[in-house]
Amino acid sequence: MAATGVPFADLGAARRTQVIESGLGANDTTARLYRGAILLIQVAIYGGVYDDDRGCPLIDFHGKDGWQSAAAGRAPDLALELATESTTNGNCA
């Protein structure tokens, strides 16, 4: 429950935001708890919508085969995606 005696779920969006911000701005221990809770919520939300084949538009992931053609302007820059020790065919350079 919030300090007002009203359950958090019954608070409006603005008041919920205030409660979370005050928790993040509190002492180190409370802020760590709030950051951990926020991380768990993000995992629950994004984990529930994530799909290897279809992707997840909430995090701009287009799926395992979702790279678009160069003509569409969405070709991957493999130099950014792969480690310097790797090549596109998996052999060492």
PDB file of N, CA, C and O in Angstrom:
ATOM      1  N   MET A   1       0.826  -1.193   0.000  1.00  0.00           N
ATOM      2  CA  MET A   1       0.000   0.000   0.000  1.00  0.00           C
ATOM      3  C   MET A   1       0.866   1.250   0.000  1.00  0.00           C
ATOM      4  O   MET A   1       1.970   1.267   0.545  1.00  0.00           O
ATOM      5  N   ALA A   2       0.354   2.264  -0.606  1.00  0.00           N
ATOM      6  CA  ALA A   2       1.046   3.548  -0.606  1.00  0.00           C
ATOM      7  C   ALA A   2       0.886   4.210   0.758  1.00  0.00           C
ATOM      8  O   ALA A   2       0.091   3.756   1.581  1.00  0.00           O
ATOM      9  N   ALA A   3       1.636   5.276   0.998  1.00  0.00           N
ATOM     10  CA  ALA A   3       1.592   5.966   2.286  1.00  0.00           C
ATOM     11  C   ALA A   3       0.206   6.503   2.607  1.00  0.00           C
ATOM     12  O   ALA A   3      -0.103   6.740   3.775  1.00  0.00           O
ATOM     13  N   THR A   4      -0.624   6.696   1.613  1.00  0.00           N
ATOM     14  CA  THR A   4      -1.967   7.227   1.821  1.00  0.00           C
ATOM     15  C   THR A   4      -2.951   6.154   2.245  1.00  0.00           C
ATOM     16  O   THR A   4      -4.105   6.464   2.544  1.00  0.00           O
ATOM     17  N   GLY A   5      -2.521   4.898   2.280  1.00  0.00           N
ATOM     18  CA  GLY A   5      -3.414   3.810   2.635  1.00  0.00           C
ATOM     19  C   GLY A   5      -4.160   3.237   1.438  1.00  0.00           C
ATOM     20  O   GLY A   5      -4.936   2.292   1.579  1.00  0.00           O
ATOM     21  N   VAL A   6      -3.927   3.805   0.268  1.00  0.00           N
ATOM     22  CA  VAL A   6      -4.565   3.331  -0.961  1.00  0.00           C
ATOM     23  C   VAL A   6      -3.620   2.336  -1.629  1.00  0.00           C
ATOM     24  O   VAL A   6      -2.437   2.637  -1.786  1.00  0.00           O
ATOM     25  N   PRO A   7      -4.107   1.165  -2.025  1.00  0.00           N
ATOM     26  CA  PRO A   7      -3.227   0.219  -2.717  1.00  0.00           C
ATOM     27  C   PRO A   7      -2.621   0.841  -3.977  1.00  0.00           C
ATOM     28  O   PRO A   7      -3.271   1.617  -4.677  1.00  0.00           O
ATOM     29  N   PHE A   8      -1.360   0.483  -4.251  1.00  0.00           N
ATOM     30  CA  PHE A   8      -0.649   1.042  -5.395  1.00  0.00           C
ATOM     31  C   PHE A   8      -1.429   0.853  -6.692  1.00  0.00           C
ATOM     32  O   PHE A   8      -1.476   1.756  -7.528  1.00  0.00           O
ATOM     33  N   ALA A   9      -2.035  -0.305  -6.860  1.00  0.00           N
ATOM     34  CA  ALA A   9      -2.779  -0.607  -8.089  1.00  0.00           C
ATOM     35  C   ALA A   9      -3.973   0.320  -8.284  1.00  0.00           C
ATOM     36  O   ALA A   9      -4.440   0.503  -9.409  1.00  0.00           O
ATOM     37  N   ASP A  10      -4.470   0.906  -7.196  1.00  0.00           N
ATOM     38  CA  ASP A  10      -5.636   1.803  -7.299  1.00  0.00           C
ATOM     39  C   ASP A  10      -5.253   3.263  -7.510  1.00  0.00           C
ATOM     40  O   ASP A  10      -6.125   4.109  -7.708  1.00  0.00           O
ATOM     41  N   LEU A  11      -3.959   3.566  -7.469  1.00  0.00           N
ATOM     42  CA  LEU A  11      -3.505   4.942  -7.683  1.00  0.00           C
ATOM     43  C   LEU A  11      -3.565   5.295  -9.161  1.00  0.00           C
ATOM     44  O   LEU A  11      -3.486   4.417 -10.019  1.00  0.00           O
ATOM     45  N   GLY A  12      -3.705   6.570  -9.453  1.00  0.00           N
ATOM     46  CA  GLY A  12      -3.645   7.039 -10.833  1.00  0.00           C
ATOM     47  C   GLY A  12      -2.214   6.999 -11.343  1.00  0.00           C
ATOM     48  O   GLY A  12      -1.274   6.848 -10.562  1.00  0.00           O
ATOM     49  N   ALA A  13      -2.049   7.133 -12.647  1.00  0.00           N
ATOM     50  CA  ALA A  13      -0.722   7.038 -13.266  1.00  0.00           C
ATOM     51  C   ALA A  13       0.238   8.100 -12.716  1.00  0.00           C
ATOM     52  O   ALA A  13       1.407   7.801 -12.471  1.00  0.00           O
ATOM     53  N   ALA A  14      -0.232   9.314 -12.525  1.00  0.00           N
ATOM     54  CA  ALA A  14       0.636  10.385 -12.027  1.00  0.00           C
ATOM     55  C   ALA A  14       1.107  10.088 -10.606  1.00  0.00           C
ATOM     56  O   ALA A  14       2.274  10.305 -10.278  1.00  0.00           O
ATOM     57  N   ARG A  15       0.205   9.596  -9.770  1.00  0.00           N
ATOM     58  CA  ARG A  15       0.574   9.291  -8.382  1.00  0.00           C
ATOM     59  C   ARG A  15       1.507   8.080  -8.324  1.00  0.00           C
ATOM     60  O   ARG A  15       2.426   8.049  -7.506  1.00  0.00           O
ATOM     61  N   ARG A  16       1.280   7.088  -9.177  1.00  0.00           N
ATOM     62  CA  ARG A  16       2.186   5.930  -9.239  1.00  0.00           C
ATOM     63  C   ARG A  16       3.605   6.388  -9.594  1.00  0.00           C
ATOM     64  O   ARG A  16       4.589   5.950  -8.998  1.00  0.00           O
ATOM     65  N   THR A  17       3.677   7.280 -10.582  1.00  0.00           N
ATOM     66  CA  THR A  17       4.979   7.807 -10.999  1.00  0.00           C
ATOM     67  C   THR A  17       5.663   8.512  -9.839  1.00  0.00           C
ATOM     68  O   THR A  17       6.867   8.348  -9.642  1.00  0.00           O
ATOM     69  N   GLN A  18       4.913   9.294  -9.069  1.00  0.00           N
ATOM     70  CA  GLN A  18       5.483   9.982  -7.916  1.00  0.00           C
ATOM     71  C   GLN A  18       6.019   8.995  -6.887  1.00  0.00           C
ATOM     72  O   GLN A  18       7.103   9.197  -6.339  1.00  0.00           O
ATOM     73  N   VAL A  19       5.268   7.930  -6.621  1.00  0.00           N
ATOM     74  CA  VAL A  19       5.693   6.930  -5.642  1.00  0.00           C
ATOM     75  C   VAL A  19       6.992   6.268  -6.098  1.00  0.00           C
ATOM     76  O   VAL A  19       7.916   6.095  -5.303  1.00  0.00           O
ATOM     77  N   ILE A  20       7.061   5.899  -7.373  1.00  0.00           N
ATOM     78  CA  ILE A  20       8.260   5.236  -7.903  1.00  0.00           C
ATOM     79  C   ILE A  20       9.446   6.186  -7.880  1.00  0.00           C
ATOM     80  O   ILE A  20      10.544   5.794  -7.485  1.00  0.00           O
ATOM     81  N   GLU A  21       9.242   7.429  -8.299  1.00  0.00           N
ATOM     82  CA  GLU A  21      10.336   8.399  -8.294  1.00  0.00           C
ATOM     83  C   GLU A  21      10.832   8.667  -6.879  1.00  0.00           C
ATOM     84  O   GLU A  21      12.034   8.827  -6.669  1.00  0.00           O
ATOM     85  N   SER A  22       9.936   8.717  -5.919  1.00  0.00           N
ATOM     86  CA  SER A  22      10.381   8.942  -4.537  1.00  0.00           C
ATOM     87  C   SER A  22      11.173   7.735  -4.030  1.00  0.00           C
ATOM     88  O   SER A  22      12.128   7.897  -3.271  1.00  0.00           O
ATOM     89  N   GLY A  23      10.784   6.538  -4.442  1.00  0.00           N
ATOM     90  CA  GLY A  23      11.544   5.350  -4.060  1.00  0.00           C
ATOM     91  C   GLY A  23      12.920   5.330  -4.683  1.00  0.00           C
ATOM     92  O   GLY A  23      13.889   4.942  -4.031  1.00  0.00           O
ATOM     93  N   LEU A  24      13.022   5.745  -5.943  1.00  0.00           N
ATOM     94  CA  LEU A  24      14.318   5.788  -6.627  1.00  0.00           C
ATOM     95  C   LEU A  24      15.219   6.871  -6.048  1.00  0.00           C
ATOM     96  O   LEU A  24      16.443   6.757  -6.102  1.00  0.00           O
ATOM     97  N   GLY A  25      14.623   7.914  -5.499  1.00  0.00           N
ATOM     98  CA  GLY A  25      15.395   9.009  -4.937  1.00  0.00           C
ATOM     99  C   GLY A  25      15.671   8.854  -3.447  1.00  0.00           C
ATOM    100  O   GLY A  25      16.297   9.723  -2.840  1.00  0.00           O
ATOM    101  N   ALA A  26      15.213   7.765  -2.857  1.00  0.00           N
ATOM    102  CA  ALA A  26      15.395   7.551  -1.422  1.00  0.00           C
ATOM    103  C   ALA A  26      16.817   7.068  -1.132  1.00  0.00           C
ATOM    104  O   ALA A  26      17.709   7.205  -1.969  1.00  0.00           O
ATOM    105  N   ASN A  27      17.017   6.507   0.047  1.00  0.00           N
ATOM    106  CA  ASN A  27      18.350   6.011   0.423  1.00  0.00           C
ATOM    107  C   ASN A  27      18.783   4.883  -0.515  1.00  0.00           C
ATOM    108  O   ASN A  27      17.972   4.353  -1.275  1.00  0.00           O
ATOM    109  N   ASP A  28      20.058   4.523  -0.454  1.00  0.00           N
ATOM    110  CA  ASP A  28      20.628   3.552  -1.390  1.00  0.00           C
ATOM    111  C   ASP A  28      19.904   2.206  -1.379  1.00  0.00           C
ATOM    112  O   ASP A  28      19.662   1.621  -2.435  1.00  0.00           O
ATOM    113  N   THR A  29      19.561   1.721  -0.200  1.00  0.00           N
ATOM    114  CA  THR A  29      18.907   0.417  -0.101  1.00  0.00           C
ATOM    115  C   THR A  29      17.541   0.429  -0.778  1.00  0.00           C
ATOM    116  O   THR A  29      17.216  -0.480  -1.542  1.00  0.00           O
ATOM    117  N   THR A  30      16.754   1.443  -0.504  1.00  0.00           N
ATOM    118  CA  THR A  30      15.428   1.544  -1.116  1.00  0.00           C
ATOM    119  C   THR A  30      15.540   1.726  -2.625  1.00  0.00           C
ATOM    120  O   THR A  30      14.777   1.127  -3.382  1.00  0.00           O
ATOM    121  N   ALA A  31      16.483   2.546  -3.061  1.00  0.00           N
ATOM    122  CA  ALA A  31      16.666   2.759  -4.501  1.00  0.00           C
ATOM    123  C   ALA A  31      17.059   1.464  -5.195  1.00  0.00           C
ATOM    124  O   ALA A  31      16.596   1.197  -6.304  1.00  0.00           O
ATOM    125  N   ARG A  32      17.905   0.655  -4.566  1.00  0.00           N
ATOM    126  CA  ARG A  32      18.277  -0.643  -5.153  1.00  0.00           C
ATOM    127  C   ARG A  32      17.065  -1.556  -5.275  1.00  0.00           C
ATOM    128  O   ARG A  32      16.893  -2.231  -6.291  1.00  0.00           O
ATOM    129  N   LEU A  33      16.236  -1.580  -4.262  1.00  0.00           N
ATOM    130  CA  LEU A  33      15.022  -2.402  -4.309  1.00  0.00           C
ATOM    131  C   LEU A  33      14.106  -1.955  -5.446  1.00  0.00           C
ATOM    132  O   LEU A  33      13.557  -2.785  -6.171  1.00  0.00           O
ATOM    133  N   TYR A  34      13.947  -0.657  -5.597  1.00  0.00           N
ATOM    134  CA  TYR A  34      13.085  -0.134  -6.661  1.00  0.00           C
ATOM    135  C   TYR A  34      13.667  -0.451  -8.040  1.00  0.00           C
ATOM    136  O   TYR A  34      12.930  -0.834  -8.948  1.00  0.00           O
ATOM    137  N   ARG A  35      14.992  -0.294  -8.203  1.00  0.00           N
ATOM    138  CA  ARG A  35      15.619  -0.619  -9.495  1.00  0.00           C
ATOM    139  C   ARG A  35      15.450  -2.105  -9.809  1.00  0.00           C
ATOM    140  O   ARG A  35      15.184  -2.472 -10.954  1.00  0.00           O
ATOM    141  N   GLY A  36      15.605  -2.957  -8.798  1.00  0.00           N
ATOM    142  CA  GLY A  36      15.404  -4.393  -8.995  1.00  0.00           C
ATOM    143  C   GLY A  36      13.971  -4.713  -9.388  1.00  0.00           C
ATOM    144  O   GLY A  36      13.733  -5.538 -10.270  1.00  0.00           O
ATOM    145  N   ALA A  37      13.024  -4.065  -8.738  1.00  0.00           N
ATOM    146  CA  ALA A  37      11.612  -4.288  -9.063  1.00  0.00           C
ATOM    147  C   ALA A  37      11.306  -3.830 -10.486  1.00  0.00           C
ATOM    148  O   ALA A  37      10.560  -4.492 -11.208  1.00  0.00           O
ATOM    149  N   ILE A  38      11.874  -2.708 -10.884  1.00  0.00           N
ATOM    150  CA  ILE A  38      11.661  -2.208 -12.246  1.00  0.00           C
ATOM    151  C   ILE A  38      12.242  -3.183 -13.256  1.00  0.00           C
ATOM    152  O   ILE A  38      11.619  -3.446 -14.285  1.00  0.00           O
ATOM    153  N   LEU A  39      13.426  -3.725 -12.983  1.00  0.00           N
ATOM    154  CA  LEU A  39      14.028  -4.709 -13.881  1.00  0.00           C
ATOM    155  C   LEU A  39      13.144  -5.948 -14.012  1.00  0.00           C
ATOM    156  O   LEU A  39      12.933  -6.437 -15.121  1.00  0.00           O
ATOM    157  N   LEU A  40      12.631  -6.456 -12.908  1.00  0.00           N
ATOM    158  CA  LEU A  40      11.770  -7.635 -12.963  1.00  0.00           C
ATOM    159  C   LEU A  40      10.497  -7.377 -13.766  1.00  0.00           C
ATOM    160  O   LEU A  40      10.025  -8.251 -14.494  1.00  0.00           O
ATOM    161  N   ILE A  41       9.957  -6.193 -13.630  1.00  0.00           N
ATOM    162  CA  ILE A  41       8.753  -5.845 -14.401  1.00  0.00           C
ATOM    163  C   ILE A  41       9.084  -5.791 -15.889  1.00  0.00           C
ATOM    164  O   ILE A  41       8.306  -6.273 -16.713  1.00  0.00           O
ATOM    165  N   GLN A  42      10.228  -5.210 -16.239  1.00  0.00           N
ATOM    166  CA  GLN A  42      10.628  -5.158 -17.645  1.00  0.00           C
ATOM    167  C   GLN A  42      10.828  -6.562 -18.207  1.00  0.00           C
ATOM    168  O   GLN A  42      10.413  -6.841 -19.332  1.00  0.00           O
ATOM    169  N   VAL A  43      11.453  -7.441 -17.442  1.00  0.00           N
ATOM    170  CA  VAL A  43      11.643  -8.826 -17.891  1.00  0.00           C
ATOM    171  C   VAL A  43      10.296  -9.494 -18.107  1.00  0.00           C
ATOM    172  O   VAL A  43      10.107 -10.190 -19.104  1.00  0.00           O
ATOM    173  N   ALA A  44       9.362  -9.296 -17.196  1.00  0.00           N
ATOM    174  CA  ALA A  44       8.043  -9.910 -17.321  1.00  0.00           C
ATOM    175  C   ALA A  44       7.295  -9.392 -18.549  1.00  0.00           C
ATOM    176  O   ALA A  44       6.647 -10.160 -19.259  1.00  0.00           O
ATOM    177  N   ILE A  45       7.390  -8.096 -18.790  1.00  0.00           N
ATOM    178  CA  ILE A  45       6.672  -7.517 -19.930  1.00  0.00           C
ATOM    179  C   ILE A  45       7.311  -7.935 -21.244  1.00  0.00           C
ATOM    180  O   ILE A  45       6.632  -8.470 -22.121  1.00  0.00           O
ATOM    181  N   TYR A  46       8.621  -7.693 -21.393  1.00  0.00           N
ATOM    182  CA  TYR A  46       9.281  -7.996 -22.652  1.00  0.00           C
ATOM    183  C   TYR A  46       9.427  -9.498 -22.868  1.00  0.00           C
ATOM    184  O   TYR A  46       9.377  -9.959 -24.008  1.00  0.00           O
ATOM    185  N   GLY A  47       9.606 -10.268 -21.803  1.00  0.00           N
ATOM    186  CA  GLY A  47       9.703 -11.718 -21.932  1.00  0.00           C
ATOM    187  C   GLY A  47       8.402 -12.336 -22.419  1.00  0.00           C
ATOM    188  O   GLY A  47       8.417 -13.350 -23.117  1.00  0.00           O
ATOM    189  N   GLY A  48       7.293 -11.739 -22.060  1.00  0.00           N
ATOM    190  CA  GLY A  48       5.995 -12.258 -22.466  1.00  0.00           C
ATOM    191  C   GLY A  48       5.633 -11.968 -23.904  1.00  0.00           C
ATOM    192  O   GLY A  48       4.765 -12.633 -24.468  1.00  0.00           O
ATOM    193  N   VAL A  49       6.271 -11.003 -24.501  1.00  0.00           N
ATOM    194  CA  VAL A  49       5.934 -10.648 -25.879  1.00  0.00           C
ATOM    195  C   VAL A  49       7.035 -11.026 -26.859  1.00  0.00           C
ATOM    196  O   VAL A  49       6.868 -10.890 -28.071  1.00  0.00           O
ATOM    197  N   TYR A  50       8.158 -11.500 -26.334  1.00  0.00           N
ATOM    198  CA  TYR A  50       9.301 -11.830 -27.168  1.00  0.00           C
ATOM    199  C   TYR A  50       9.068 -13.148 -27.876  1.00  0.00           C
ATOM    200  O   TYR A  50       8.603 -14.109 -27.261  1.00  0.00           O
ATOM    201  N   ASP A  51       9.381 -13.208 -29.147  1.00  0.00           N
ATOM    202  CA  ASP A  51       9.249 -14.432 -29.936  1.00  0.00           C
ATOM    203  C   ASP A  51      10.395 -14.463 -30.934  1.00  0.00           C
ATOM    204  O   ASP A  51      10.568 -13.520 -31.707  1.00  0.00           O
ATOM    205  N   ASP A  52      11.187 -15.545 -30.928  1.00  0.00           N
ATOM    206  CA  ASP A  52      12.348 -15.633 -31.820  1.00  0.00           C
ATOM    207  C   ASP A  52      11.968 -15.473 -33.283  1.00  0.00           C
ATOM    208  O   ASP A  52      12.699 -14.840 -34.046  1.00  0.00           O
ATOM    209  N   ASP A  53      10.841 -16.033 -33.683  1.00  0.00           N
ATOM    210  CA  ASP A  53      10.455 -15.988 -35.093  1.00  0.00           C
ATOM    211  C   ASP A  53       9.808 -14.660 -35.479  1.00  0.00           C
ATOM    212  O   ASP A  53      10.163 -14.068 -36.498  1.00  0.00           O
ATOM    213  N   ARG A  54       8.870 -14.197 -34.676  1.00  0.00           N
ATOM    214  CA  ARG A  54       8.140 -12.968 -35.015  1.00  0.00           C
ATOM    215  C   ARG A  54       8.856 -11.714 -34.537  1.00  0.00           C
ATOM    216  O   ARG A  54       8.637 -10.631 -35.080  1.00  0.00           O
ATOM    217  N   GLY A  55       9.709 -11.848 -33.526  1.00  0.00           N
ATOM    218  CA  GLY A  55      10.399 -10.685 -32.994  1.00  0.00           C
ATOM    219  C   GLY A  55       9.589  -9.990 -31.925  1.00  0.00           C
ATOM    220  O   GLY A  55       8.597 -10.529 -31.434  1.00  0.00           O
ATOM    221  N   CYS A  56      10.007  -8.803 -31.569  1.00  0.00           N
ATOM    222  CA  CYS A  56       9.344  -8.017 -30.534  1.00  0.00           C
ATOM    223  C   CYS A  56       9.417  -6.542 -30.915  1.00  0.00           C
ATOM    224  O   CYS A  56      10.452  -5.906 -30.713  1.00  0.00           O
ATOM    225  N   PRO A  57       8.337  -5.990 -31.460  1.00  0.00           N
ATOM    226  CA  PRO A  57       8.371  -4.590 -31.884  1.00  0.00           C
ATOM    227  C   PRO A  57       8.610  -3.607 -30.734  1.00  0.00           C
ATOM    228  O   PRO A  57       9.085  -2.496 -30.970  1.00  0.00           O
ATOM    229  N   LEU A  58       8.290  -3.994 -29.495  1.00  0.00           N
ATOM    230  CA  LEU A  58       8.501  -3.087 -28.373  1.00  0.00           C
ATOM    231  C   LEU A  58       9.967  -2.752 -28.167  1.00  0.00           C
ATOM    232  O   LEU A  58      10.294  -1.677 -27.664  1.00  0.00           O
ATOM    233  N   ILE A  59      10.860  -3.670 -28.553  1.00  0.00           N
ATOM    234  CA  ILE A  59      12.289  -3.419 -28.412  1.00  0.00           C
ATOM    235  C   ILE A  59      12.972  -3.359 -29.773  1.00  0.00           C
ATOM    236  O   ILE A  59      14.196  -3.459 -29.858  1.00  0.00           O
ATOM    237  N   ASP A  60      12.190  -3.195 -30.835  1.00  0.00           N
ATOM    238  CA  ASP A  60      12.680  -3.062 -32.212  1.00  0.00           C
ATOM    239  C   ASP A  60      13.511  -4.272 -32.645  1.00  0.00           C
ATOM    240  O   ASP A  60      14.527  -4.130 -33.325  1.00  0.00           O
ATOM    241  N   PHE A  61      13.056  -5.479 -32.235  1.00  0.00           N
ATOM    242  CA  PHE A  61      13.688  -6.719 -32.669  1.00  0.00           C
ATOM    243  C   PHE A  61      12.777  -7.333 -33.726  1.00  0.00           C
ATOM    244  O   PHE A  61      11.603  -7.593 -33.460  1.00  0.00           O
ATOM    245  N   HIS A  62      13.315  -7.567 -34.931  1.00  0.00           N
ATOM    246  CA  HIS A  62      12.498  -7.999 -36.065  1.00  0.00           C
ATOM    247  C   HIS A  62      12.428  -9.509 -36.228  1.00  0.00           C
ATOM    248  O   HIS A  62      11.922  -9.985 -37.244  1.00  0.00           O
ATOM    249  N   GLY A  63      12.907 -10.261 -35.285  1.00  0.00           N
ATOM    250  CA  GLY A  63      12.883 -11.707 -35.381  1.00  0.00           C
ATOM    251  C   GLY A  63      14.201 -12.228 -35.928  1.00  0.00           C
ATOM    252  O   GLY A  63      15.009 -11.475 -36.472  1.00  0.00           O
ATOM    253  N   LYS A  64      14.402 -13.536 -35.773  1.00  0.00           N
ATOM    254  CA  LYS A  64      15.692 -14.111 -36.158  1.00  0.00           C
ATOM    255  C   LYS A  64      15.987 -13.974 -37.640  1.00  0.00           C
ATOM    256  O   LYS A  64      17.158 -13.930 -38.020  1.00  0.00           O
ATOM    257  N   ASP A  65      14.987 -13.905 -38.480  1.00  0.00           N
ATOM    258  CA  ASP A  65      15.182 -13.732 -39.915  1.00  0.00           C
ATOM    259  C   ASP A  65      14.627 -12.395 -40.379  1.00  0.00           C
ATOM    260  O   ASP A  65      14.233 -12.254 -41.537  1.00  0.00           O
ATOM    261  N   GLY A  66      14.594 -11.423 -39.494  1.00  0.00           N
ATOM    262  CA  GLY A  66      13.920 -10.174 -39.781  1.00  0.00           C
ATOM    263  C   GLY A  66      14.736  -9.100 -40.453  1.00  0.00           C
ATOM    264  O   GLY A  66      14.240  -7.989 -40.637  1.00  0.00           O
ATOM    265  N   TRP A  67      15.977  -9.386 -40.830  1.00  0.00           N
ATOM    266  CA  TRP A  67      16.748  -8.354 -41.517  1.00  0.00           C
ATOM    267  C   TRP A  67      16.114  -8.074 -42.857  1.00  0.00           C
ATOM    268  O   TRP A  67      15.780  -8.994 -43.603  1.00  0.00           O
ATOM    269  N   GLN A  68      15.951  -6.823 -43.155  1.00  0.00           N
ATOM    270  CA  GLN A  68      15.368  -6.445 -44.433  1.00  0.00           C
ATOM    271  C   GLN A  68      16.482  -6.235 -45.453  1.00  0.00           C
ATOM    272  O   GLN A  68      17.658  -6.142 -45.102  1.00  0.00           O
ATOM    273  N   SER A  69      16.099  -6.164 -46.680  1.00  0.00           N
ATOM    274  CA  SER A  69      17.087  -6.005 -47.746  1.00  0.00           C
ATOM    275  C   SER A  69      17.732  -4.621 -47.696  1.00  0.00           C
ATOM    276  O   SER A  69      17.221  -3.701 -47.057  1.00  0.00           O
ATOM    277  N   ALA A  70      18.853  -4.499 -48.377  1.00  0.00           N
ATOM    278  CA  ALA A  70      19.540  -3.206 -48.446  1.00  0.00           C
ATOM    279  C   ALA A  70      18.654  -2.176 -49.121  1.00  0.00           C
ATOM    280  O   ALA A  70      18.704  -0.992 -48.787  1.00  0.00           O
ATOM    281  N   ALA A  71      17.843  -2.624 -50.070  1.00  0.00           N
ATOM    282  CA  ALA A  71      16.943  -1.703 -50.761  1.00  0.00           C
ATOM    283  C   ALA A  71      15.935  -1.091 -49.788  1.00  0.00           C
ATOM    284  O   ALA A  71      15.492   0.042 -49.978  1.00  0.00           O
ATOM    285  N   ALA A  72      15.578  -1.837 -48.757  1.00  0.00           N
ATOM    286  CA  ALA A  72      14.628  -1.323 -47.769  1.00  0.00           C
ATOM    287  C   ALA A  72      15.317  -0.430 -46.741  1.00  0.00           C
ATOM    288  O   ALA A  72      14.659   0.187 -45.904  1.00  0.00           O
ATOM    289  N   GLY A  73      16.644  -0.366 -46.811  1.00  0.00           N
ATOM    290  CA  GLY A  73      17.369   0.505 -45.905  1.00  0.00           C
ATOM    291  C   GLY A  73      17.567  -0.066 -44.525  1.00  0.00           C
ATOM    292  O   GLY A  73      17.895   0.673 -43.597  1.00  0.00           O
ATOM    293  N   ARG A  74      17.378  -1.366 -44.362  1.00  0.00           N
ATOM    294  CA  ARG A  74      17.499  -1.962 -43.040  1.00  0.00           C
ATOM    295  C   ARG A  74      18.537  -3.083 -43.002  1.00  0.00           C
ATOM    296  O   ARG A  74      18.482  -3.942 -42.123  1.00  0.00           O
ATOM    297  N   ALA A  75      19.472  -3.085 -43.933  1.00  0.00           N
ATOM    298  CA  ALA A  75      20.489  -4.138 -43.939  1.00  0.00           C
ATOM    299  C   ALA A  75      21.391  -3.969 -42.724  1.00  0.00           C
ATOM    300  O   ALA A  75      21.728  -2.846 -42.350  1.00  0.00           O
ATOM    301  N   PRO A  76      21.782  -5.074 -42.109  1.00  0.00           N
ATOM    302  CA  PRO A  76      22.634  -4.944 -40.926  1.00  0.00           C
ATOM    303  C   PRO A  76      24.047  -4.513 -41.290  1.00  0.00           C
ATOM    304  O   PRO A  76      24.560  -4.841 -42.360  1.00  0.00           O
ATOM    305  N   ASP A  77      24.647  -3.790 -40.400  1.00  0.00           N
ATOM    306  CA  ASP A  77      26.054  -3.440 -40.544  1.00  0.00           C
ATOM    307  C   ASP A  77      26.828  -4.502 -39.776  1.00  0.00           C
ATOM    308  O   ASP A  77      26.984  -4.403 -38.559  1.00  0.00           O
ATOM    309  N   LEU A  78      27.308  -5.510 -40.482  1.00  0.00           N
ATOM    310  CA  LEU A  78      27.926  -6.645 -39.820  1.00  0.00           C
ATOM    311  C   LEU A  78      29.166  -6.260 -39.016  1.00  0.00           C
ATOM    312  O   LEU A  78      29.510  -6.947 -38.054  1.00  0.00           O
ATOM    313  N   ALA A  79      29.827  -5.198 -39.384  1.00  0.00           N
ATOM    314  CA  ALA A  79      30.985  -4.756 -38.616  1.00  0.00           C
ATOM    315  C   ALA A  79      30.569  -4.348 -37.198  1.00  0.00           C
ATOM    316  O   ALA A  79      31.349  -4.479 -36.255  1.00  0.00           O
ATOM    317  N   LEU A  80      29.340  -3.856 -37.055  1.00  0.00           N
ATOM    318  CA  LEU A  80      28.841  -3.486 -35.735  1.00  0.00           C
ATOM    319  C   LEU A  80      28.253  -4.681 -34.997  1.00  0.00           C
ATOM    320  O   LEU A  80      28.276  -4.716 -33.766  1.00  0.00           O
ATOM    321  N   GLU A  81      27.723  -5.663 -35.730  1.00  0.00           N
ATOM    322  CA  GLU A  81      27.034  -6.786 -35.127  1.00  0.00           C
ATOM    323  C   GLU A  81      27.959  -7.914 -34.691  1.00  0.00           C
ATOM    324  O   GLU A  81      27.651  -8.624 -33.734  1.00  0.00           O
ATOM    325  N   LEU A  82      29.087  -8.094 -35.375  1.00  0.00           N
ATOM    326  CA  LEU A  82      29.962  -9.217 -35.097  1.00  0.00           C
ATOM    327  C   LEU A  82      31.225  -8.761 -34.371  1.00  0.00           C
ATOM    328  O   LEU A  82      31.678  -7.628 -34.535  1.00  0.00           O
ATOM    329  N   ALA A  83      31.778  -9.655 -33.574  1.00  0.00           N
ATOM    330  CA  ALA A  83      33.048  -9.360 -32.930  1.00  0.00           C
ATOM    331  C   ALA A  83      34.128  -9.282 -33.999  1.00  0.00           C
ATOM    332  O   ALA A  83      33.966  -9.846 -35.081  1.00  0.00           O
ATOM    333  N   THR A  84      35.206  -8.607 -33.717  1.00  0.00           N
ATOM    334  CA  THR A  84      36.266  -8.459 -34.720  1.00  0.00           C
ATOM    335  C   THR A  84      36.894  -9.778 -35.084  1.00  0.00           C
ATOM    336  O   THR A  84      37.458  -9.903 -36.171  1.00  0.00           O
ATOM    337  N   GLU A  85      36.816 -10.800 -34.193  1.00  0.00           N
ATOM    338  CA  GLU A  85      37.396 -12.100 -34.483  1.00  0.00           C
ATOM    339  C   GLU A  85      36.528 -12.954 -35.389  1.00  0.00           C
ATOM    340  O   GLU A  85      36.985 -13.978 -35.897  1.00  0.00           O
ATOM    341  N   SER A  86      35.294 -12.553 -35.597  1.00  0.00           N
ATOM    342  CA  SER A  86      34.349 -13.344 -36.384  1.00  0.00           C
ATOM    343  C   SER A  86      34.204 -12.826 -37.802  1.00  0.00           C
ATOM    344  O   SER A  86      34.511 -11.669 -38.091  1.00  0.00           O
ATOM    345  N   THR A  87      33.741 -13.682 -38.665  1.00  0.00           N
ATOM    346  CA  THR A  87      33.399 -13.284 -40.012  1.00  0.00           C
ATOM    347  C   THR A  87      31.972 -13.705 -40.279  1.00  0.00           C
ATOM    348  O   THR A  87      31.355 -14.371 -39.448  1.00  0.00           O
ATOM    349  N   THR A  88      31.443 -13.328 -41.423  1.00  0.00           N
ATOM    350  CA  THR A  88      30.051 -13.653 -41.713  1.00  0.00           C
ATOM    351  C   THR A  88      29.827 -15.139 -41.916  1.00  0.00           C
ATOM    352  O   THR A  88      28.699 -15.611 -41.774  1.00  0.00           O
ATOM    353  N   ASN A  89      30.886 -15.902 -42.249  1.00  0.00           N
ATOM    354  CA  ASN A  89      30.711 -17.344 -42.443  1.00  0.00           C
ATOM    355  C   ASN A  89      31.178 -18.160 -41.232  1.00  0.00           C
ATOM    356  O   ASN A  89      31.135 -19.390 -41.280  1.00  0.00           O
ATOM    357  N   GLY A  90      31.612 -17.525 -40.172  1.00  0.00           N
ATOM    358  CA  GLY A  90      31.981 -18.213 -38.945  1.00  0.00           C
ATOM    359  C   GLY A  90      33.443 -18.614 -38.862  1.00  0.00           C
ATOM    360  O   GLY A  90      33.883 -19.101 -37.821  1.00  0.00           O
ATOM    361  N   ASN A  91      34.202 -18.423 -39.923  1.00  0.00           N
ATOM    362  CA  ASN A  91      35.625 -18.760 -39.897  1.00  0.00           C
ATOM    363  C   ASN A  91      36.430 -17.593 -39.354  1.00  0.00           C
ATOM    364  O   ASN A  91      36.023 -16.437 -39.460  1.00  0.00           O
ATOM    365  N   CYS A  92      37.560 -17.906 -38.780  1.00  0.00           N
ATOM    366  CA  CYS A  92      38.433 -16.846 -38.282  1.00  0.00           C
ATOM    367  C   CYS A  92      39.012 -16.063 -39.458  1.00  0.00           C
ATOM    368  O   CYS A  92      39.265 -16.624 -40.524  1.00  0.00           O
ATOM    369  N   ALA A  93      39.212 -14.799 -39.259  1.00  0.00           N
ATOM    370  CA  ALA A  93      39.715 -13.941 -40.329  1.00  0.00           C
ATOM    371  C   ALA A  93      41.152 -14.267 -40.667  1.00  0.00           C
ATOM    372  O   ALA A  93      41.736 -13.639 -41.549  1.00  0.00           O
TER     373      ALA A  93
END
